[in-house]
Amino acid sequence: MFEIGGTELLLVAIVALLVIGPKELPNALRTLGRYTGKARAMTRHLRSGFDEMMRQAELEEMEKQWAEHNRKIMAETPVMPDHSPASDGDPAPGAPIADAAEPDPRPLP
């Protein structure tokens, strides 16, 4: 970002000492530090808001893609008829089957 070398920093410090004075320099640096902290906090808040908006936009885009994909799958898949036990006369789940293909392996008494 800013490339300040050692000589430039020394020059700024000497000018600040001459212009502001040795008594007011700590207060000036403290004030500068406060404003720098506020600027960083505002930048961090702005960036987090921007990142949240980007996440929301990506989520909406993914939901649109999912809905389109789901619609495509539903259009390609044939609808199966309802096979509820009460509707077609099938026995209840777990009930024995009357005409089994294999005989019962237990011996008769």
N, CA, C and O atoms as a printed pandas DataFrame, in Angstrom:
     atom_number atom_name residue_name chain_id  residue_number  x_coord  y_coord  z_coord
0              1         N          MET        A               1    0.845   -1.165    0.000
1              2        CA          MET        A               1    0.000    0.000    0.000
2              3         C          MET        A               1    0.897    1.237    0.000
3              4         O          MET        A               1    1.288    1.719   -1.063
4              5         N          PHE        A               2    1.221    1.749    1.180
5              6        CA          PHE        A               2    2.153    2.872    1.261
6              7         C          PHE        A               2    3.527    2.313    1.573
7              8         O          PHE        A               2    3.701    1.516    2.495
8              9         N          GLU        A               3    4.476    2.740    0.803
9             10        CA          GLU        A               3    5.842    2.293    1.047
10            11         C          GLU        A               3    6.624    3.457    1.630
11            12         O          GLU        A               3    7.107    4.327    0.904
12            13         N          ILE        A               4    6.741    3.459    2.955
13            14        CA          ILE        A               4    7.487    4.506    3.639
14            15         C          ILE        A               4    8.749    3.874    4.186
15            16         O          ILE        A               4    8.702    2.952    5.001
16            17         N          GLY        A               5    9.860    4.375    3.731
17            18        CA          GLY        A               5   11.146    3.866    4.201
18            19         C          GLY        A               5   11.552    4.540    5.502
19            20         O          GLY        A               5   10.839    5.396    6.027
20            21         N          GLY        A               6   12.689    4.145    6.001
21            22        CA          GLY        A               6   13.197    4.693    7.259
22            23         C          GLY        A               6   13.512    6.175    7.177
23            24         O          GLY        A               6   13.254    6.922    8.121
24            25         N          THR        A               7   14.071    6.603    6.051
25            26        CA          THR        A               7   14.437    8.020    5.929
26            27         C          THR        A               7   13.189    8.905    5.846
27            28         O          THR        A               7   13.158    9.991    6.426
28            29         N          GLU        A               8   12.169    8.446    5.130
29            30        CA          GLU        A               8   10.944    9.248    5.046
30            31         C          GLU        A               8   10.262    9.355    6.408
31            32         O          GLU        A               8    9.750   10.415    6.769
32            33         N          LEU        A               9   10.257    8.265    7.153
33            34        CA          LEU        A               9    9.645    8.272    8.483
34            35         C          LEU        A               9   10.413    9.196    9.423
35            36         O          LEU        A               9    9.802    9.924   10.205
36            37         N          LEU        A              10   11.722    9.178    9.359
37            38        CA          LEU        A              10   12.551   10.071   10.176
38            39         C          LEU        A              10   12.296   11.526    9.806
39            40         O          LEU        A              10   12.214   12.374   10.694
40            41         N          LEU        A              11   12.172   11.832    8.547
41            42        CA          LEU        A              11   11.904   13.195    8.096
42            43         C          LEU        A              11   10.544   13.678    8.603
43            44         O          LEU        A              11   10.429   14.813    9.064
44            45         N          VAL        A              12    9.506   12.824    8.522
45            46        CA          VAL        A              12    8.179   13.191    9.020
46            47         C          VAL        A              12    8.219   13.419   10.524
47            48         O          VAL        A              12    7.586   14.351   11.019
48            49         N          ALA        A              13    8.955   12.582   11.266
49            50        CA          ALA        A              13    9.058   12.735   12.717
50            51         C          ALA        A              13    9.744   14.053   13.083
51            52         O          ALA        A              13    9.308   14.727   14.017
52            53         N          ILE        A              14   10.792   14.431   12.379
53            54        CA          ILE        A              14   11.501   15.682   12.666
54            55         C          ILE        A              14   10.609   16.878   12.359
55            56         O          ILE        A              14   10.564   17.827   13.141
56            57         N          VAL        A              15    9.899   16.848   11.230
57            58        CA          VAL        A              15    8.997   17.955   10.874
58            59         C          VAL        A              15    7.872   18.058   11.899
59            60         O          VAL        A              15    7.518   19.163   12.312
60            61         N          ALA        A              16    7.303   16.925   12.318
61            62        CA          ALA        A              16    6.229   16.939   13.318
62            63         C          ALA        A              16    6.750   17.499   14.642
63            64         O          ALA        A              16    6.041   18.261   15.300
64            65         N          LEU        A              17    7.960   17.146   15.044
65            66        CA          LEU        A              17    8.537   17.648   16.289
66            67         C          LEU        A              17    8.747   19.152   16.224
67            68         O          LEU        A              17    8.506   19.858   17.203
68            69         N          LEU        A              18    9.196   19.645   15.075
69            70        CA          LEU        A              18    9.424   21.086   14.923
70            71         C          LEU        A              18    8.113   21.865   14.835
71            72         O          LEU        A              18    7.997   22.950   15.405
72            73         N          VAL        A              19    7.120   21.315   14.120
73            74        CA          VAL        A              19    5.868   22.052   13.917
74            75         C          VAL        A              19    4.982   21.974   15.158
75            76         O          VAL        A              19    4.471   22.996   15.616
76            77         N          ILE        A              20    4.797   20.782   15.703
77            78        CA          ILE        A              20    3.878   20.600   16.829
78            79         C          ILE        A              20    4.554   20.947   18.157
79            80         O          ILE        A              20    3.942   21.565   19.029
80            81         N          GLY        A              21    5.783   20.558   18.301
81            82        CA          GLY        A              21    6.490   20.826   19.557
82            83         C          GLY        A              21    6.541   19.573   20.402
83            84         O          GLY        A              21    5.702   18.683   20.265
84            85         N          PRO        A              22    7.549   19.508   21.292
85            86        CA          PRO        A              22    7.735   18.301   22.087
86            87         C          PRO        A              22    6.631   18.077   23.127
87            88         O          PRO        A              22    6.376   16.930   23.495
88            89         N          LYS        A              23    5.970   19.132   23.610
89            90        CA          LYS        A              23    4.931   18.962   24.625
90            91         C          LYS        A              23    3.643   18.402   24.030
91            92         O          LYS        A              23    2.990   17.566   24.655
92            93         N          GLU        A              24    3.273   18.842   22.852
93            94        CA          GLU        A              24    1.997   18.445   22.242
94            95         C          GLU        A              24    2.115   17.227   21.327
95            96         O          GLU        A              24    1.100   16.718   20.853
96            97         N          LEU        A              25    3.319   16.758   21.075
97            98        CA          LEU        A              25    3.520   15.627   20.166
98            99         C          LEU        A              25    2.851   14.343   20.677
99           100         O          LEU        A              25    2.218   13.659   19.873
100          101         N          PRO        A              26    2.950   13.970   21.973
101          102        CA          PRO        A              26    2.247   12.756   22.427
102          103         C          PRO        A              26    0.726   12.847   22.246
103          104         O          PRO        A              26    0.092   11.865   21.858
104          105         N          ASN        A              27    0.142   14.006   22.522
105          106        CA          ASN        A              27   -1.304   14.171   22.322
106          107         C          ASN        A              27   -1.677   14.067   20.846
107          108         O          ASN        A              27   -2.705   13.484   20.500
108          109         N          ALA        A              28   -0.856   14.623   19.996
109          110        CA          ALA        A              28   -1.125   14.566   18.558
110          111         C          ALA        A              28   -1.038   13.122   18.058
111          112         O          ALA        A              28   -1.862   12.687   17.253
112          113         N          LEU        A              29   -0.032   12.383   18.540
113          114        CA          LEU        A              29    0.106   10.983   18.126
114          115         C          LEU        A              29   -1.057   10.144   18.657
115          116         O          LEU        A              29   -1.538    9.245   17.967
116          117         N          ARG        A              30   -1.516   10.437   19.892
117          118        CA          ARG        A              30   -2.655    9.724   20.460
118          119         C          ARG        A              30   -3.912    9.982   19.629
119          120         O          ARG        A              30   -4.669    9.060   19.327
120          121         N          THR        A              31   -4.122   11.255   19.264
121          122        CA          THR        A              31   -5.278   11.601   18.432
122          123         C          THR        A              31   -5.187   10.938   17.063
123          124         O          THR        A              31   -6.186   10.436   16.547
124          125         N          LEU        A              32   -4.011   10.935   16.483
125          126        CA          LEU        A              32   -3.805   10.274   15.205
126          127         C          LEU        A              32   -4.098    8.776   15.316
127          128         O          LEU        A              32   -4.700    8.190   14.417
128          129         N          GLY        A              33   -3.671    8.161   16.420
129          130        CA          GLY        A              33   -3.941    6.739   16.648
130          131         C          GLY        A              33   -5.433    6.459   16.776
131          132         O          GLY        A              33   -5.921    5.459   16.251
132          133         N          ARG        A              34   -6.171    7.341   17.476
133          134        CA          ARG        A              34   -7.628    7.162   17.603
134          135         C          ARG        A              34   -8.304    7.219   16.236
135          136         O          ARG        A              34   -9.137    6.377   15.903
136          137         N          TYR        A              35   -7.928    8.228   15.453
137          138        CA          TYR        A              35   -8.557    8.360   14.127
138          139         C          TYR        A              35   -8.196    7.184   13.222
139          140         O          TYR        A              35   -9.024    6.727   12.434
140          141         N          THR        A              36   -6.974    6.700   13.336
141          142        CA          THR        A              36   -6.569    5.536   12.546
142          143         C          THR        A              36   -7.377    4.306   12.964
143          144         O          THR        A              36   -7.815    3.535   12.110
144          145         N          GLY        A              37   -7.577    4.121   14.271
145          146        CA          GLY        A              37   -8.378    2.997   14.761
146          147         C          GLY        A              37   -9.825    3.087   14.294
147          148         O          GLY        A              37  -10.416    2.083   13.898
148          149         N          LYS        A              38  -10.401    4.300   14.339
149          150        CA          LYS        A              38  -11.779    4.479   13.858
150          151         C          LYS        A              38  -11.882    4.186   12.368
151          152         O          LYS        A              38  -12.843    3.564   11.915
152          153         N          ALA        A              39  -10.887    4.635   11.609
153          154        CA          ALA        A              39  -10.906    4.391   10.166
154          155         C          ALA        A              39  -10.804    2.890    9.880
155          156         O          ALA        A              39  -11.483    2.381    8.988
156          157         N          ARG        A              40   -9.963    2.186   10.627
157          158        CA          ARG        A              40   -9.847    0.737   10.435
158          159         C          ARG        A              40  -11.141    0.025   10.803
159          160         O          ARG        A              40  -11.565   -0.902   10.113
160          161         N          ALA        A              41  -11.771    0.466   11.899
161          162        CA          ALA        A              41  -13.038   -0.158   12.315
162          163         C          ALA        A              41  -14.120    0.064   11.257
163          164         O          ALA        A              41  -14.883   -0.851   10.947
164          165         N          MET        A              42  -14.184    1.268   10.709
165          166        CA          MET        A              42  -15.177    1.547    9.668
166          167         C          MET        A              42  -14.892    0.720    8.419
167          168         O          MET        A              42  -15.820    0.217    7.785
168          169         N          THR        A              43  -13.642    0.578    8.068
169          170        CA          THR        A              43  -13.277   -0.228    6.909
170          171         C          THR        A              43  -13.622   -1.692    7.132
171          172         O          THR        A              43  -14.123   -2.365    6.231
172          173         N          ARG        A              44  -13.351   -2.185    8.347
173          174        CA          ARG        A              44  -13.668   -3.576    8.678
174          175         C          ARG        A              44  -15.182   -3.810    8.628
175          176         O          ARG        A              44  -15.641   -4.839    8.133
176          177         N          HIS        A              45  -15.951   -2.845    9.146
177          178        CA          HIS        A              45  -17.411   -2.957    9.131
178          179         C          HIS        A              45  -17.939   -2.943    7.690
179          180         O          HIS        A              45  -18.820   -3.728    7.340
180          181         N          LEU        A              46  -17.400   -2.056    6.869
181          182        CA          LEU        A              46  -17.813   -1.972    5.467
182          183         C          LEU        A              46  -17.481   -3.272    4.737
183          184         O          LEU        A              46  -18.291   -3.780    3.961
184          185         N          ARG        A              47  -16.300   -3.801    4.988
185          186        CA          ARG        A              47  -15.890   -5.047    4.320
186          187         C          ARG        A              47  -16.751   -6.224    4.762
187          188         O          ARG        A              47  -17.130   -7.052    3.934
188          189         N          SER        A              48  -17.066   -6.311    6.054
189          190        CA          SER        A              48  -17.897   -7.423    6.512
190          191         C          SER        A              48  -19.308   -7.315    5.918
191          192         O          SER        A              48  -19.910   -8.333    5.578
192          193         N          GLY        A              49  -19.834   -6.104    5.791
193          194        CA          GLY        A              49  -21.140   -5.923    5.149
194          195         C          GLY        A              49  -21.102   -6.332    3.687
195          196         O          GLY        A              49  -22.029   -6.975    3.193
196          197         N          PHE        A              50  -20.044   -5.965    3.001
197          198        CA          PHE        A              50  -19.890   -6.331    1.595
198          199         C          PHE        A              50  -19.758   -7.844    1.449
199          200         O          PHE        A              50  -20.360   -8.437    0.554
200          201         N          ASP        A              51  -18.971   -8.472    2.326
201          202        CA          ASP        A              51  -18.819   -9.930    2.277
202          203         C          ASP        A              51  -20.145  -10.630    2.535
203          204         O          ASP        A              51  -20.446  -11.636    1.894
204          205         N          GLU        A              52  -20.945  -10.108    3.470
205          206        CA          GLU        A              52  -22.247  -10.704    3.758
206          207         C          GLU        A              52  -23.183  -10.578    2.547
207          208         O          GLU        A              52  -23.926  -11.508    2.236
208          209         N          MET        A              53  -23.144   -9.437    1.874
209          210        CA          MET        A              53  -23.966   -9.276    0.669
210          211         C          MET        A              53  -23.537  -10.252   -0.414
211          212         O          MET        A              53  -24.381  -10.800   -1.124
212          213         N          MET        A              54  -22.242  -10.474   -0.548
213          214        CA          MET        A              54  -21.747  -11.426   -1.545
214          215         C          MET        A              54  -22.184  -12.852   -1.197
215          216         O          MET        A              54  -22.569  -13.613   -2.084
216          217         N          ARG        A              55  -22.126  -13.221    0.093
217          218        CA          ARG        A              55  -22.574  -14.551    0.504
218          219         C          ARG        A              55  -24.059  -14.738    0.212
219          220         O          ARG        A              55  -24.472  -15.798   -0.255
220          221         N          GLN        A              56  -24.862  -13.708    0.487
221          222        CA          GLN        A              56  -26.296  -13.797    0.236
222          223         C          GLN        A              56  -26.569  -13.955   -1.262
223          224         O          GLN        A              56  -27.417  -14.751   -1.663
224          225         N          ALA        A              57  -25.843  -13.190   -2.086
225          226        CA          ALA        A              57  -26.037  -13.290   -3.531
226          227         C          ALA        A              57  -25.641  -14.676   -4.042
227          228         O          ALA        A              57  -26.326  -15.244   -4.893
228          229         N          GLU        A              58  -24.534  -15.219   -3.523
229          230        CA          GLU        A              58  -24.118  -16.558   -3.931
230          231         C          GLU        A              58  -25.130  -17.606   -3.478
231          232         O          GLU        A              58  -25.408  -18.558   -4.208
232          233         N          LEU        A              59  -25.676  -17.438   -2.290
233          234        CA          LEU        A              59  -26.672  -18.371   -1.784
234          235         C          LEU        A              59  -27.935  -18.337   -2.645
235          236         O          LEU        A              59  -28.497  -19.383   -2.967
236          237         N          GLU        A              60  -28.379  -17.141   -3.015
237          238        CA          GLU        A              60  -29.553  -17.026   -3.879
238          239         C          GLU        A              60  -29.294  -17.673   -5.236
239          240         O          GLU        A              60  -30.171  -18.337   -5.788
240          241         N          GLU        A              61  -28.094  -17.481   -5.772
241          242        CA          GLU        A              61  -27.746  -18.084   -7.060
242          243         C          GLU        A              61  -27.733  -19.605   -6.951
243          244         O          GLU        A              61  -28.213  -20.292   -7.853
244          245         N          MET        A              62  -27.190  -20.138   -5.857
245          246        CA          MET        A              62  -27.160  -21.588   -5.669
246          247         C          MET        A              62  -28.581  -22.138   -5.504
247          248         O          MET        A              62  -28.882  -23.227   -5.994
248          249         N          GLU        A              63  -29.456  -21.391   -4.817
249          250        CA          GLU        A              63  -30.841  -21.833   -4.667
250          251         C          GLU        A              63  -31.552  -21.857   -6.017
251          252         O          GLU        A              63  -32.338  -22.764   -6.287
252          253         N          LYS        A              64  -31.281  -20.866   -6.863
253          254        CA          LYS        A              64  -31.872  -20.849   -8.211
254          255         C          LYS        A              64  -31.383  -22.046   -9.021
255          256         O          LYS        A              64  -32.173  -22.701   -9.701
256          257         N          GLN        A              65  -30.093  -22.332   -8.950
257          258        CA          GLN        A              65  -29.545  -23.469   -9.684
258          259         C          GLN        A              65  -30.142  -24.775   -9.163
259          260         O          GLN        A              65  -30.479  -25.662   -9.948
260          261         N          TRP        A              66  -30.273  -24.892   -7.845
261          262        CA          TRP        A              66  -30.852  -26.100   -7.259
262          263         C          TRP        A              66  -32.298  -26.266   -7.698
263          264         O          TRP        A              66  -32.713  -27.371   -8.047
264          265         N          ALA        A              67  -33.073  -25.181   -7.687
265          266        CA          ALA        A              67  -34.474  -25.261   -8.090
266          267         C          ALA        A              67  -34.590  -25.658   -9.561
267          268         O          ALA        A              67  -35.455  -26.456   -9.921
268          269         N          GLU        A              68  -33.726  -25.105  -10.412
269          270        CA          GLU        A              68  -33.744  -25.457  -11.832
270          271         C          GLU        A              68  -33.372  -26.926  -12.015
271          272         O          GLU        A              68  -34.008  -27.640  -12.791
272          273         N          HIS        A              69  -32.347  -27.372  -11.302
273          274        CA          HIS        A              69  -31.919  -28.770  -11.392
274          275         C          HIS        A              69  -33.029  -29.700  -10.887
275          276         O          HIS        A              69  -33.301  -30.738  -11.490
276          277         N          ASN        A              70  -33.655  -29.321   -9.794
277          278        CA          ASN        A              70  -34.746  -30.115   -9.236
278          279         C          ASN        A              70  -35.930  -30.169  -10.209
279          280         O          ASN        A              70  -36.542  -31.222  -10.387
280          281         N          ARG        A              71  -36.249  -29.037  -10.835
281          282        CA          ARG        A              71  -37.340  -28.995  -11.802
282          283         C          ARG        A              71  -37.041  -29.891  -12.995
283          284         O          ARG        A              71  -37.928  -30.573  -13.507
284          285         N          LYS        A              72  -35.781  -29.884  -13.435
285          286        CA          LYS        A              72  -35.372  -30.722  -14.554
286          287         C          LYS        A              72  -35.509  -32.206  -14.214
287          288         O          LYS        A              72  -36.001  -32.994  -15.022
288          289         N          ILE        A              73  -35.068  -32.577  -13.009
289          290        CA          ILE        A              73  -35.170  -33.968  -12.578
290          291         C          ILE        A              73  -36.633  -34.385  -12.470
291          292         O          ILE        A              73  -36.999  -35.478  -12.901
292          293         N          MET        A              74  -37.463  -33.530  -11.904
293          294        CA          MET        A              74  -38.877  -33.853  -11.749
294          295         C          MET        A              74  -39.556  -33.995  -13.112
295          296         O          MET        A              74  -40.467  -34.810  -13.262
296          297         N          ALA        A              75  -39.129  -33.219  -14.100
297          298        CA          ALA        A              75  -39.713  -33.312  -15.430
298          299         C          ALA        A              75  -39.289  -34.607  -16.130
299          300         O          ALA        A              75  -40.063  -35.173  -16.904
300          301         N          GLU        A              76  -38.073  -35.077  -15.865
301          302        CA          GLU        A              76  -37.568  -36.285  -16.517
302          303         C          GLU        A              76  -38.066  -37.566  -15.842
303          304         O          GLU        A              76  -38.128  -38.611  -16.491
304          305         N          THR        A              77  -38.414  -37.509  -14.583
305          306        CA          THR        A              77  -38.819  -38.692  -13.829
306          307         C          THR        A              77  -40.315  -38.908  -13.979
307          308         O          THR        A              77  -41.096  -37.992  -13.725
308          309         N          PRO        A              78  -40.738  -40.131  -14.399
309          310        CA          PRO        A              78  -42.174  -40.377  -14.509
310          311         C          PRO        A              78  -42.810  -40.461  -13.129
311          312         O          PRO        A              78  -42.171  -40.866  -12.157
312          313         N          VAL        A              79  -44.064  -40.076  -13.063
313          314        CA          VAL        A              79  -44.787  -40.105  -11.804
314          315         C          VAL        A              79  -45.262  -41.528  -11.559
315          316         O          VAL        A              79  -45.915  -42.116  -12.420
316          317         N          MET        A              80  -44.944  -42.089  -10.396
317          318        CA          MET        A              80  -45.338  -43.441  -10.036
318          319         C          MET        A              80  -46.720  -43.393   -9.399
319          320         O          MET        A              80  -47.011  -42.477   -8.629
320          321         N          PRO        A              81  -47.597  -44.391   -9.715
321          322        CA          PRO        A              81  -48.919  -44.395   -9.081
322          323         C          PRO        A              81  -48.801  -44.698   -7.597
323          324         O          PRO        A              81  -47.820  -45.288   -7.144
324          325         N          ASP        A              82  -49.805  -44.288   -6.857
325          326        CA          ASP        A              82  -49.816  -44.494   -5.414
326          327         C          ASP        A              82  -50.141  -45.951   -5.118
327          328         O          ASP        A              82  -51.169  -46.457   -5.570
328          329         N          HIS        A              83  -49.285  -46.631   -4.371
329          330        CA          HIS        A              83  -49.485  -48.039   -4.013
330          331         C          HIS        A              83  -49.777  -48.167   -2.528
331          332         O          HIS        A              83  -49.023  -48.819   -1.806
332          333         N          SER        A              84  -50.837  -47.567   -2.069
333          334        CA          SER        A              84  -51.176  -47.717   -0.658
334          335         C          SER        A              84  -51.888  -49.050   -0.470
335          336         O          SER        A              84  -52.614  -49.477   -1.368
336          337         N          PRO        A              85  -51.709  -49.726    0.668
337          338        CA          PRO        A              85  -52.299  -51.052    0.890
338          339         C          PRO        A              85  -53.821  -51.051    0.823
339          340         O          PRO        A              85  -54.407  -52.042    0.386
340          341         N          ALA        A              86  -54.466  -49.998    1.230
341          342        CA          ALA        A              86  -55.932  -49.974    1.246
342          343         C          ALA        A              86  -56.510  -49.811   -0.159
343          344         O          ALA        A              86  -57.655  -50.195   -0.396
344          345         N          SER        A              87  -55.741  -49.249   -1.095
345          346        CA          SER        A              87  -56.316  -48.922   -2.395
346          347         C          SER        A              87  -56.340  -50.098   -3.370
347          348         O          SER        A              87  -57.264  -50.175   -4.179
348          349         N          ASP        A              88  -55.373  -51.017   -3.336
349          350        CA          ASP        A              88  -55.349  -52.067   -4.352
350          351         C          ASP        A              88  -55.526  -53.475   -3.773
351          352         O          ASP        A              88  -55.296  -54.448   -4.491
352          353         N          GLY        A              89  -55.910  -53.618   -2.548
353          354        CA          GLY        A              89  -56.212  -54.923   -1.991
354          355         C          GLY        A              89  -54.996  -55.715   -1.573
355          356         O          GLY        A              89  -55.138  -56.892   -1.241
356          357         N          ASP        A              90  -53.797  -55.132   -1.570
357          358        CA          ASP        A              90  -52.606  -55.832   -1.113
358          359         C          ASP        A              90  -52.702  -56.035    0.393
359          360         O          ASP        A              90  -53.333  -55.243    1.092
360          361         N          PRO        A              91  -52.072  -57.102    0.894
361          362        CA          PRO        A              91  -52.079  -57.290    2.343
362          363         C          PRO        A              91  -51.270  -56.204    3.037
363          364         O          PRO        A              91  -50.455  -55.526    2.412
364          365         N          ALA        A              92  -51.494  -56.054    4.281
365          366        CA          ALA        A              92  -50.776  -55.047    5.065
366          367         C          ALA        A              92  -49.301  -55.410    5.109
367          368         O          ALA        A              92  -48.956  -56.584    4.981
368          369         N          PRO        A              93  -48.435  -54.441    5.286
369          370        CA          PRO        A              93  -46.999  -54.738    5.370
370          371         C          PRO        A              93  -46.725  -55.685    6.529
371          372         O          PRO        A              93  -47.223  -55.482    7.637
372          373         N          GLY        A              94  -45.938  -56.713    6.272
373          374        CA          GLY        A              94  -45.586  -57.681    7.294
374          375         C          GLY        A              94  -46.527  -58.869    7.357
375          376         O          GLY        A              94  -46.255  -59.831    8.077
376          377         N          ALA        A              95  -47.631  -58.825    6.618
377          378        CA          ALA        A              95  -48.575  -59.946    6.623
378          379         C          ALA        A              95  -48.007  -61.083    5.786
379          380         O          ALA        A              95  -47.299  -60.826    4.813
380          381         N          PRO        A              96  -48.301  -62.347    6.141
381          382        CA          PRO        A              96  -47.760  -63.477    5.372
382          383         C          PRO        A              96  -48.367  -63.521    3.969
383          384         O          PRO        A              96  -49.518  -63.139    3.760
384          385         N          ILE        A              97  -47.577  -63.989    3.032
385          386        CA          ILE        A              97  -48.023  -64.101    1.649
386          387         C          ILE        A              97  -48.637  -65.483    1.468
387          388         O          ILE        A              97  -48.042  -66.484    1.867
388          389         N          ALA        A              98  -49.811  -65.542    0.876
389          390        CA          ALA        A              98  -50.552  -66.805    0.772
390          391         C          ALA        A              98  -49.902  -67.766   -0.217
391          392         O          ALA        A              98  -49.789  -68.954    0.086
392          393         N          ASP        A              99  -49.482  -67.310   -1.359
393          394        CA          ASP        A              99  -48.937  -68.223   -2.363
394          395         C          ASP        A              99  -47.425  -68.021   -2.454
395          396         O          ASP        A              99  -46.942  -67.403   -3.403
396          397         N          ALA        A             100  -46.677  -68.532   -1.485
397          398        CA          ALA        A             100  -45.229  -68.384   -1.454
398          399         C          ALA        A             100  -44.614  -69.261   -2.528
399          400         O          ALA        A             100  -45.138  -70.330   -2.840
400          401         N          ALA        A             101  -43.503  -68.810   -3.094
401          402        CA          ALA        A             101  -42.840  -69.552   -4.156
402          403         C          ALA        A             101  -42.101  -70.758   -3.607
403          404         O          ALA        A             101  -42.022  -71.777   -4.293
404          405         N          GLU        A             102  -41.561  -70.689   -2.412
405          406        CA          GLU        A             102  -40.835  -71.798   -1.824
406          407         C          GLU        A             102  -41.650  -72.406   -0.700
407          408         O          GLU        A             102  -42.358  -71.689    0.008
408          409         N          PRO        A             103  -41.563  -73.716   -0.525
409          410        CA          PRO        A             103  -42.297  -74.360    0.572
410          411         C          PRO        A             103  -41.663  -74.034    1.904
411          412         O          PRO        A             103  -40.499  -73.638    1.964
412          413         N          ASP        A             104  -42.409  -74.196    2.959
413          414        CA          ASP        A             104  -41.928  -73.949    4.301
414          415         C          ASP        A             104  -40.910  -75.031    4.659
415          416         O          ASP        A             104  -41.231  -76.215    4.559
416          417         N          PRO        A             105  -39.666  -74.658    5.082
417          418        CA          PRO        A             105  -38.631  -75.654    5.361
418          419         C          PRO        A             105  -38.862  -76.389    6.678
419          420         O          PRO        A             105  -38.149  -77.356    6.947
420          421         N          ARG        A             106  -39.807  -75.989    7.501
421          422        CA          ARG        A             106  -40.048  -76.673    8.780
422          423         C          ARG        A             106  -40.773  -77.991    8.543
423          424         O          ARG        A             106  -41.665  -78.058    7.697
424          425         N          PRO        A             107  -40.408  -79.032    9.268
425          426        CA          PRO        A             107  -41.103  -80.323    9.090
426          427         C          PRO        A             107  -42.506  -80.238    9.687
427          428         O          PRO        A             107  -42.748  -79.490   10.634
428          429         N          LEU        A             108  -43.407  -81.002    9.130
429          430        CA          LEU        A             108  -44.780  -81.055    9.624
430          431         C          LEU        A             108  -44.833  -81.912   10.892
431          432         O          LEU        A             108  -44.036  -82.845   10.994
432          433         N          PRO        A             109  -45.699  -81.665   11.845
433          434        CA          PRO        A             109  -45.752  -82.475   13.069
434          435         C          PRO        A             109  -46.432  -83.805   12.862
435          436         O          PRO        A             109  -46.551  -84.591   13.802
